[in-house]
Amino acid sequence: MIPTDSDYHREREAPGRDELVKRVRAKIDALGVDYIYYQYISITGRVMGKAAPSRHWETQARKGVQTWMGGVSNVAANFQGELIGFNSNAMECIALPDPETFVQLPWDKRIGRVFCTLYYGLEDPDQPGEYYEHDTRGNLKRFDREFRQANNGLYLKVGLEPEMLWLRPKEGEVQPFEGTTKPYAYHIGQFEEVREVWKQVSDYALAMGLDMIQGDCEDSPGQVELNYQFDDALPTCDRLTTYRQICAEVARQRGLIACFMAKPYMGVPANGCHHNCSVWTGGKREVQQLTDGDLPGMEENWAYSVGGTNEFESTKGDWLPTELGHHVLGGSLKHINALTALGASTVNSYRRFNDFGMWAPIGANWGLQNRSCAIRVSAPDRFEFRAVDSMVNPHLFCGALLKAMDDGIKNKVDPGAPESRNVTEIWMGGEEEVNVIPLNLHDALLALEKDDIIRSAMPGKFHDLYQEYKRDEWTRFLREVTNWDVEQYLDCVP
């Protein structure tokens, strides 16, 4: 019997939703949008979904669109050619749009996009209409709500630093790409080399609700960092997804590669994605008028959290956080190894940590302005989680970070004294004891497997799916013979 009372039904019948659906229709008609992308996020942060004519908006907003359950694992096969996590007979799930996320694509104004929350299909024999636990964005929505309820309205605000490379393809080379700039950090002359690129990205971003605040050229070939205003966790993560889509579109138009890979080059800094975190109470959401005229989408896309009290920042005028801030740090540090498995989620991510002296952290500790630590208090009002790169699934990572912080607050976890030593130098010297984060994906996955708190951010069968996906990646890595192998061992004996 098909249920009529489930997570899906409660969301569909939520107060105010019908009015949101009507507002989207008004935007569709005013903007001349003919098609809509119904998007959701895979476990690795890819954008998945379907397109449909906008004339069907009301029906699809009411019922959702069906999509295959295995889309959350990128419809990927393992090294044996078998689909990861799901077989070809797996059922459909429901992608129910979140109307407030509707926005027009500035590069093709006949198309709009909307983020969706996933639910088990109503015909599912075990969990009909329930939240689909592999939906990282849907999970973050719930975890954020639970964190606020459990901590008297306290909430996480995040600012992201998504480094990436703008590369040109090359033919017939071992390394089939080259940077569009030289690796000279903060040189305006190099920023000028890609002026038309970053201007186009910024213009598109403003048209989709990203309040761009600064940018620069950094010290890898073609490396550019553009930052947008910090905000509550969910909209910040949605905006990173949007930013990546914008960069991919600009790259398509210009014949470039928008590269978010953590470590394309050794010997120069990698593409990190530092998460600057603070915890707040109070405040309100206000729409920022970032473009002229009527906003090309639902106004909620341009809303940011303003006002309120930063409960991390001490009022004593020093850099040490409040007592609550110490507990937030303590929870984050207690679970840092498992968090690293989510923030540094690929084999390539660990090239970043092992290229010592290139700004990346390895210390499983926290410090004041200490870049060798995985957690750095970079200003009195926030801390920076540094063991994260630009391949991160931000929804998954921030959901897990909320679980770690909640543990720290509930159990009053003490992070200890800040580390003042250079952890990288100490670890390489081997003469003093120092804690380091996992330095390869295999060890990070082991830490994740042992951490019940972080695993609670991966409910149901999600953790098993993530482990299957990532252990297959590790196995693929071990099964490859690379140029390094040939150079090291081709004539190793006699």
For each residue, the residues with C-beta under 8 A, 3 or more apart:
1:
2: 122 123 128
3: 6 9 122 128 129
4: 9
5: 9 10
6: 3 9 10 119 122 128 129 130
7: 10 11 119 129 130 131
8: 11 12 64 94 96 119 120 122 129 130
9: 3 4 5 6 12 13 129
10: 5 6 7 13 14
11: 7 8 14 17 96 117 119
12: 8 9 17 62 96
13: 9 10 17
14: 10 11 17
15:
16: 19 20
17: 11 12 13 14 20 21 99
18: 21 22
19: 16 22 23
20: 16 17 23 24 99 100 298
21: 17 18 24 25 57 58 61 62 99
22: 18 19 25 26
23: 19 20 26 27 99 298
24: 20 21 27 28 57 61 99 102 114 298
25: 21 22 28 29 57 58
26: 22 23 29 30
27: 23 24 30 31 33 102 104 112 296 297 298
28: 24 25 31 33 36 54 57 102 112
29: 25 26 32
30: 26 27 294
31: 27 28 104 109 112 296 297
32: 29 109 110
33: 27 28 36 54 104 109 110 111 112
34: 53 54 110 111
35: 51 52 53 54 110 111 112
36: 28 33 51 52 53 54 57 60 102 111 112 113 114
37: 49 50 51 105 111 112 113 114
38: 49 50 51 52 60 65 95 97 114 116
39: 47 48 49 113 114 115 116 241
40: 47 48 49 67 71 72 95 115 116 117 118 135 137
41: 45 46 47 48 135 136 137 241 393 395
42: 45 46 47 48 71 72 73 74 136 393
43: 72 73 74 134 136 393 396 462 465 466 469
44: 74 345 391 393 469
45: 41 42 136 241 391 392 393 394 395 396
46: 41 42 74
47: 39 40 41 42 241 244 245
48: 39 40 41 42 67 71 72 74
49: 37 38 39 40 67 71 95 116
50: 37 38 65 67 95
51: 35 36 37 38 111
52: 35 36 38 56 60 65
53: 34 35 36 56
54: 28 33 34 35 36 57 112
55:
56: 52 53 59 60
57: 21 24 25 28 36 54 60 61
58: 21 25 61 62
59: 56 62 63
60: 36 38 52 56 57 63 64 65 97
61: 21 24 57 58 97 99
62: 12 21 58 59
63: 59 60 94
64: 8 60 94 95 96 97 116 119
65: 38 50 52 60 94 95 97 116
66: 92 93 94 95 121
67: 40 48 49 50 71 92 93 94 95 118
68: 71 75 86 90 92 93
69: 72 86 90 91 92 93 132 134
70: 73 75 83 84 85 86 90
71: 40 42 48 49 67 68 74 75
72: 40 42 43 48 69 85 118 132 134 135 465
73: 42 43 70 76 83 84 85 86 134 465 469
74: 42 43 44 46 48 71
75: 68 70 71 83
76: 73 83 84 469
77: 80 81 82 83 84
78: 81 82 83 84 468 472 475
79: 472 475 476 479
80: 77
81: 77 78
82: 77 78
83: 70 73 75 76 77 78 86 87 88
84: 70 73 76 77 78 465 468 469 472
85: 70 72 73 465 468 469
86: 68 69 70 73 83 90
87: 83 90
88: 83
89:
90: 68 69 70 86 87
91: 69 121 123 124
92: 66 67 68 69 121
93: 66 67 68 69 118 119 120 121 132
94: 8 63 64 65 66 67 118 119 120 121 122 129
95: 38 40 49 50 64 65 66 67 116 117 118
96: 8 11 12 64 116 117 118 119
97: 38 60 61 64 65 101 102 114 115 116
98: 101 114 115 116 117
99: 17 20 21 23 24 61 102 114 298
100: 20 298 300 301
101: 97 98 113 114 115 238 298 300 301
102: 24 27 28 36 97 99 112 113 114 297 298 301
103: 112 113 114 208 209 296 297 298 301
104: 27 31 33 109 111 112 207 296 297
105: 37 108 109 111 112 113 208
106: 109 203 204 207 208 296
107: 204 249 253
108: 105 111
109: 31 32 33 104 105 106 296
110: 32 33 34 35
111: 33 34 35 36 37 51 104 105 108
112: 27 28 31 33 35 36 37 54 102 103 104 105 297
113: 36 37 39 101 102 103 105
114: 24 36 37 38 39 97 98 99 101 102 103
115: 39 40 97 98 101 137 238
116: 38 39 40 49 64 65 95 96 97 98
117: 11 40 95 96 98 131 135 137 138 141
118: 40 67 72 93 94 95 96 131 132 134 135 138
119: 6 7 8 11 64 93 94 96 129 130 131 132
120: 8 93 94 124 126 127 128 129 130 131 132
121: 66 91 92 93 94 124 128 129
122: 2 3 6 8 94 128 129
123: 2 91 128
124: 91 120 121 127 128 129 130
125: 128
126: 120
127: 120 124 130
128: 2 3 6 120 121 122 123 124 125
129: 3 6 7 8 9 94 119 120 121 122 124
130: 6 7 8 119 120 124 127
131: 7 117 118 119 120 135 138 139 142
132: 69 72 93 118 119 120 135 138
133: 139 458 459 460 461 462
134: 43 69 72 73 118 460 461 462 465
135: 40 41 72 117 118 131 132 138 139
136: 41 42 43 45 139 140 393 395 396 399
137: 40 41 115 117 140 141 234 237 238 395
138: 117 118 131 132 135 141 142
139: 131 133 135 136 142 143 395 396 399 457 459 462
140: 136 137 143 144 233 234 237 395 396 398 399 402
141: 117 137 138 144 145 234
142: 131 138 139 145 146
143: 139 140 146 147 399 402 403 457
144: 140 141 147 148 155 156 232 233 234 399 402
145: 141 142 148 149
146: 142 143 149 150
147: 143 144 150 151 154 155 156 402 405 406
148: 144 145 151 153 154 155
149: 145 146
150: 146 147 406 410
151: 147 148 154 406 409
152: 281
153: 148 281 282
154: 147 148 151 279 280 281 311 409
155: 144 147 148 232 233 279 280 281
156: 144 147 232 233 277 278 279 280 398 401 402 405
157: 230 231 232 233 236 277 278 279 280 305
158: 230 231 232 233 236 237 275 276 277 398
159: 227 229 230 231 236 275 276 382
160: 227 228 230 236 240 273 274 275 276 394
161: 225 227 272 273 274 276
162: 225 226 240 243 244 260 271 273 390
163: 218 223 224 225 270 271 272 273 390
164: 223 224 225 247 258 259 260 271 390
165: 179 220 221 222 223 224 257 258 259 261 264 271
166: 179 180 181 194 197 222 224 251 256 257 258 259
167: 177 178 179 180 221 222 256 257 259 264
168: 177 178 179 180 222 255 256 257
169: 176 177 255 256 257
170: 173 175 176 177 178
171: 176
172:
173: 170 176
174: 483
175: 170 178
176: 169 170 171 173
177: 167 168 169 170 257 259 264
178: 167 168 170 175 221 222
179: 165 166 167 168 182 183 220 221 222 223
180: 166 167 168 193 194 197 221 222 256
181: 166 184 190 191 193 194 217 221 222 223 224
182: 179 187 190 221
183: 179 218 219 220 221 223 268
184: 181 187 189 190 217 219
185: 216 217 218 219
186: 216 217 218
187: 182 184 190 191 217
188: 191 192 217
189: 184 192 193
190: 181 182 184 187 193 194 217
191: 181 187 188 194 195 198 215 216 217 224
192: 188 189 195
193: 180 181 189 190 217
194: 166 180 181 190 191 197 198 217 222 224
195: 191 192 198 199
196: 199 200
197: 166 180 194 200 201 224 250 254 256
198: 191 194 195 201 202 215 224 226
199: 195 196 202 203
200: 196 197 203 204 250 253
201: 197 198 204 205 226 243 246 247 250
202: 198 199 205 206 212 215 226
203: 106 199 200 206 207
204: 106 107 200 201 207 208 246 249 250
205: 201 202 208 210 212 226 228 242 243 246
206: 202 203 209 210 211 212 290 291
207: 104 106 203 204 290 291 296
208: 103 105 106 204 205 242 246 297 301
209: 103 206 239 242 290 297 301 302
210: 205 206 228 229 239 242 243 290
211: 206 228 229 288 290 302 304
212: 202 205 206 215 226 227 228 229
213: 227 228 229
214: 226 227
215: 191 198 202 212 224 225 226 227
216: 185 186 191 224 225
217: 181 184 185 186 187 188 190 191 193 194 223 224
218: 163 183 185 186 223 224 225 269
219: 183 184 185 223 268 269
220: 165 179 183 223 264 265 268 269 270 271
221: 165 167 178 179 180 181 182 183 265 268
222: 165 166 167 168 178 179 180 181 194 259
223: 163 164 165 179 181 183 217 218 219 220 269 271
224: 163 164 165 166 181 191 194 197 198 215 216 217 218
225: 161 162 163 164 215 216 218
226: 162 198 201 202 205 212 214 215 243
227: 159 160 161 212 213 214 215
228: 160 205 210 211 212 213 239 243
229: 159 210 211 212 213 288 304
230: 157 158 159 160 236 276
231: 157 158 159 235 236 239 304 305
232: 144 155 156 157 158 235 236 305
233: 140 144 155 156 157 158 236 237 398 402
234: 137 140 141 144 237 238 395
235: 231 232 238 239 303 304
236: 157 158 159 160 230 231 232 233 239 240 394 398
237: 137 140 158 233 234 240 241 394 395 398
238: 101 115 137 234 235 241 242
239: 209 210 228 231 235 236 242 243
240: 160 162 236 237 243 244 273 394
241: 39 41 45 47 237 238 244 245 394
242: 205 208 209 210 238 239 245 246
243: 162 201 205 210 226 228 239 240 246 247
244: 47 162 240 241 247 248 258 260
245: 47 241 242 248 249
246: 201 204 205 208 242 243 249 250
247: 164 201 243 244 250 251 258 260
248: 244 245 251 252 258
249: 107 204 245 246 252 253
250: 197 200 201 204 246 247 253 254 256 258
251: 166 247 248 254 255 256 257 258
252: 248 249
253: 107 200 249 250
254: 197 250 251
255: 168 169 251
256: 166 167 168 169 180 197 250 251
257: 165 166 167 168 169 177 251
258: 164 165 166 244 247 248 250 251
259: 164 165 166 167 177 222 264 271
260: 162 164 244 247 271 390 391
261: 165 264 271 348 390 391
262: 270 271 272 344 346 348 349 351 352 389 390 391
263: 266 270 271 348 349 351 352 355 389
264: 165 167 177 220 259 261 271
265: 220 221 268
266: 263 351 355
267: 355 358
268: 183 219 220 221 265 358
269: 218 219 220 223 272 358 359 360
270: 163 220 262 263 351 352 355 358 359 360 389
271: 162 163 164 165 220 223 259 260 261 262 263 264 389 390 391
272: 161 163 262 269 352 359 360 386 388 389 390
273: 160 161 162 163 240 388 389 390 392 394
274: 160 161 384 385 386 388
275: 158 159 160 343 384 385 388 394 397 398 401
276: 158 159 160 161 230 378 382 383 384 385
277: 156 157 158 312 328 332 382 383 384 385 401
278: 156 157 310 311 312 313 381 382 383
279: 154 155 156 157 310 311 312 324 325 328 405
280: 154 155 156 157 283 305 308 309 310 311
281: 152 153 154 155 308 309 311
282: 153 307 308 309
283: 280 305 306 307 308 309
284: 305 306 307 308
285: 300 303 304 305 306
286: 303 304 306
287: 295 299 300 302 303
288: 211 229 302 303 304
289: 295 302
290: 206 207 209 210 211 302
291: 206 207 295 296
292:
293:
294: 30
295: 287 289 291 298 299 301 302
296: 27 31 103 104 106 109 207 291
297: 27 31 102 103 104 112 208 209 301
298: 20 23 24 27 99 100 101 102 103 295 301
299: 287 295 302 303
300: 100 101 285 287 303
301: 100 101 102 103 208 209 295 297 298
302: 209 211 287 288 289 290 295 299
303: 235 285 286 287 288 299 300
304: 211 229 231 235 285 286 288
305: 157 231 232 280 283 284 285 308
306: 283 284 285 286
307: 282 283 284
308: 280 281 282 283 284 305
309: 280 281 282 283
310: 278 279 280 313 381
311: 154 278 279 280 281 322 324 325
312: 277 278 279 321 322 324 325 328 381 382 383
313: 278 310 321 322 325 380 381 382
314: 317 318 319 320 321 322 325 380
315: 322
316: 320
317: 314
318: 314 380
319: 314 368 369 377 379 380
320: 314 316 326 368 377 418
321: 312 313 314 324 325 326 328 329 377 380 383
322: 311 312 313 314 315 325 326
323: 326 327
324: 279 311 312 321 327 328 409
325: 279 311 312 313 314 321 322 328 329 383
326: 320 321 322 323 329 330 414 415
327: 323 324 330 331 408 409 412 413 414
328: 277 279 312 321 324 325 331 332 383 405 408 409
329: 321 325 326 332 333 366 375 383 408 415
330: 326 327 333 334 408 412 413 414 415
331: 327 328 334 335 404 405 406 407 408 409 411 413
332: 277 328 329 335 336 339 366 375 383 385 401 404 405 408 415
333: 329 330 336 364 365 366 375 413 415 416
334: 330 331 404 407 408 413
335: 331 332 338 339 400 403 404 407 451 453 454
336: 332 333 339 340 364 374 375 387 437
337: 340 341 364 437 438 444 447 448 451
338: 335 341 342 400 444 447 448 450 451 453 454 455
339: 332 335 336 342 343 385 387 397 400 401 404 454
340: 336 337 343 344 374 387 437 438 444 447
341: 337 338 344 345 438 441 444 445 447 448 470
342: 338 339 345 392 393 396 397 400 448 454
343: 275 339 340 385 387 388 389 392 397
344: 262 340 341 349 350 352 353 387 388 389 392 441 444
345: 44 341 342 349 391 392 393 441 470
346: 262 349 391 441 473
347: 350 440 441 473 474 477
348: 261 262 263 351 352 391
349: 262 263 344 345 346 352 353 389 391 441
350: 344 347 353 354 438 439 440 441 444
351: 262 263 266 270 348 354 355
352: 262 263 270 272 344 348 349 355 358 360 389
353: 344 349 350 360 361 362 387 437 439
354: 350 351 439
355: 263 266 267 270 351 352 358 360
356: 362 424 428
357: 424
358: 267 268 269 270 352 355
359: 269 270 272 371
360: 269 270 272 352 353 355 386
361: 353 371 372 373 374 376 386 387 423 437
362: 353 356 372 374 423 424 427 436 437 439
363: 367 370 372 373 374 419 423 424 427 434 435 436 437
364: 333 336 337 374 435 436 437
365: 333 373 374 375 416 418 419 423 434 435
366: 329 332 333 370 373 374 375 376 377 383 415 418 419
367: 363 370 372 373 375 376 377 418 419 420
368: 319 320 376 377 418 420
369: 319 376 377 378
370: 363 366 367 373 376 418 419 420 422 423
371: 359 361 376 386
372: 361 362 363 367 419 421 422 423 424 425
373: 361 363 365 366 367 370 376 386 419 423
374: 336 340 361 362 363 364 365 366 385 386 387 437
375: 329 332 333 336 365 366 367 383 384 385 386
376: 361 366 367 368 369 370 371 373 383 384 386
377: 319 320 321 366 367 368 369 380 382 383 384 418
378: 276 369 382 383 384
379: 319 382
380: 313 314 318 319 321 377
381: 278 310 312 313
382: 159 276 277 278 312 313 377 378 379
383: 276 277 278 312 321 325 328 329 332 366 375 376 377 378
384: 274 275 276 277 375 376 377 378
385: 274 275 276 277 332 339 343 374 375 388 401
386: 272 274 360 361 371 373 374 375 376
387: 336 339 340 343 344 353 361 374 437
388: 272 273 274 275 343 344 385 392 397
389: 262 263 270 271 272 273 343 344 349 352 392
390: 162 163 164 260 261 262 271 272 273
391: 44 45 260 261 262 271 345 346 348 349
392: 45 273 342 343 344 345 388 389 396 397
393: 41 42 43 44 45 136 342 345 396 397
394: 45 160 236 237 240 241 273 275 397 398
395: 41 45 136 137 139 140 234 237 398 399
396: 43 45 136 139 140 342 392 393 399 400 457 458
397: 275 339 342 343 388 392 393 394 400 401
398: 140 156 158 233 236 237 275 394 395 401 402
399: 136 139 140 143 144 395 396 402 403 457
400: 335 338 339 342 396 397 403 404 454 457 458
401: 156 275 277 332 339 385 397 398 404 405
402: 140 143 144 147 156 233 398 399 405 406 457
403: 143 335 399 400 406 407 453 454 456 457
404: 331 332 334 335 339 400 401 407 408 453 454
405: 147 156 279 328 331 332 401 402 408 409
406: 147 150 151 331 402 403 409 410
407: 331 334 335 403 404 410 411 413 453
408: 327 328 329 330 331 332 334 404 405 411 412 413
409: 151 154 324 327 328 331 405 406 412
410: 150 406 407
411: 331 407 408
412: 327 330 408 409
413: 327 330 331 333 334 407 408
414: 326 327 330
415: 326 329 330 332 333 366
416: 333 365
417:
418: 320 365 366 367 368 370 377
419: 363 365 366 367 370 372 373 423
420: 367 368 370
421: 372 425 426 432 434
422: 370 372 425 426
423: 361 362 363 365 370 372 373 419 426 427 434 436
424: 356 357 362 363 372 427 428
425: 372 421 422 428 429
426: 421 422 423 429 431 432 434
427: 362 363 423 424 430 434 436
428: 356 424 425
429: 425 426 432
430: 427
431: 426
432: 421 426 429
433:
434: 363 365 421 423 426 427
435: 363 364 365
436: 362 363 364 423 427 439
437: 336 337 340 353 361 362 363 364 374 387 444
438: 337 340 341 350 441 443 444 446 447
439: 350 353 354 362 436 443
440: 347 350 443 444
441: 341 344 345 346 347 349 350 438 444 445 470 473 474 477
442: 445 446 474
443: 438 439 440 446 447
444: 337 338 340 341 344 350 437 438 440 441 447 448
445: 341 441 442 448 449 467 470 471 474
446: 438 442 443 449 450
447: 337 338 340 341 438 443 444 450 451
448: 337 338 341 342 444 445 451 454 455 463 466 467
449: 445 446 455 463 467
450: 338 446 447
451: 335 337 338 447 448 454 455
452: 455 456
453: 335 338 403 404 407 456
454: 335 338 339 342 400 403 404 448 451 457 458
455: 338 448 449 451 452 458 463
456: 403 452 453 459
457: 139 143 396 399 400 402 403 454
458: 133 396 400 454 455 462 463 466
459: 133 139 456 462
460: 133 134
461: 133 134 464 465
462: 43 133 134 139 458 459 465 466
463: 448 449 455 458 466 467
464: 461 467 468
465: 43 72 73 84 85 134 461 462 468 469
466: 43 448 458 462 463 469 470
467: 445 448 449 463 464 470 471
468: 78 84 85 464 465 471 472
469: 43 44 73 76 84 85 465 466 472 473
470: 341 345 441 445 466 467 473 474
471: 445 467 468 474 475
472: 78 79 84 468 469 475 476
473: 346 347 441 469 470 476 477
474: 347 441 442 445 470 471 477 478
475: 78 79 471 472 478 479
476: 79 472 473 479 480
477: 347 441 473 474 480
478: 474 475
479: 79 475 476
480: 476 477
481: 485 486
482: 485 486
483: 174 486 487
484: 487 488
485: 481 482 488 489
486: 481 482 483 489 490
487: 483 484 490
488: 484 485 492
489: 485 486 492
490: 486 487
491:
492: 488 489
493:
494:
